[in-house]
Amino acid sequence: MKSAEVRVVISEDLRFVEDVSGSWLTKESFPESERQAGNMSVDHLSNMLSSIKNASLSGKPFIEIPYTKECEEVAKNLESAGFLEKVKVFKPEGVSHKMLHLDLGYNNGVPLIREVKRVSKPGKRVYKGYNDLGQTLGGFGVTVVSTSRGVMNSVEARKKKLGGEVICQIY
């Protein structure tokens, strides 16, 4: 091969590597543009629900997620319904934000949570009156509702004659 041909091959190889790995100049100029592995979306509640489902189905004893008031309220409702063993708020040393520690519920090694459905989403909110809040899976599941008097399950909301935003269903 002649030196001109070698330069063309090397140049093509370098373009291919740059296309695959991204421009080093872009990475140097805008380091925040690279997405870190493990980042979650802004919808913390959906992240919590999917983490609970995935951890439960894979047999994990607990999960730890970033704290939000809404996640804590939903988790406490799941704890009172028996799907979670324990809900604990803590702040790790050297970190500026709180975390939620959720111990998942199992019955003789079988996960209590089989399915988690996010009903009301940021793009499409779902509201129901207290008459429209029925049982979830014939009473074996829980529907969590955000009412004007706080987050509660659908049975409590019906007793108090409160409707609201249907957050999720778990069974």
URKAJO-V152374 format. One record per backbone hydrogen bond with DSSP energy under -1.0 kcal/mol. NH is the residue of the N-H (numbers start at 1). CO is the residue of the C=O. If there is no record, write none. Layout:
NH;CO
NH;CO
This chain:
6;2
7;3
8;4
9;5
10;6
11;7
12;8
13;9
14;10
15;11
16;12
17;13
18;14
19;15
20;16
21;17
22;18
27;23
28;24
29;25
30;26
33;30
34;31
39;36
44;42
47;43
48;44
49;45
50;46
51;47
52;48
53;49
54;50
55;51
56;52
57;53
58;54
60;55
63;102
65;100
67;98
72;68
73;69
74;70
75;71
76;72
77;73
78;74
79;75
80;76
81;77
83;78
84;78
85;103
88;101
90;99
95;92
99;90
100;65
101;88
102;63
103;86
104;61
105;83
107;110
110;107
112;105
117;169
119;167
120;166
121;124
128;164
140;137
141;136
142;170
144;168
145;152
146;165
147;150
150;147
152;145
154;143
157;153
158;154
159;155
160;156
162;157
164;128
165;146
166;126
167;144
168;144
169;117
170;142
171;115
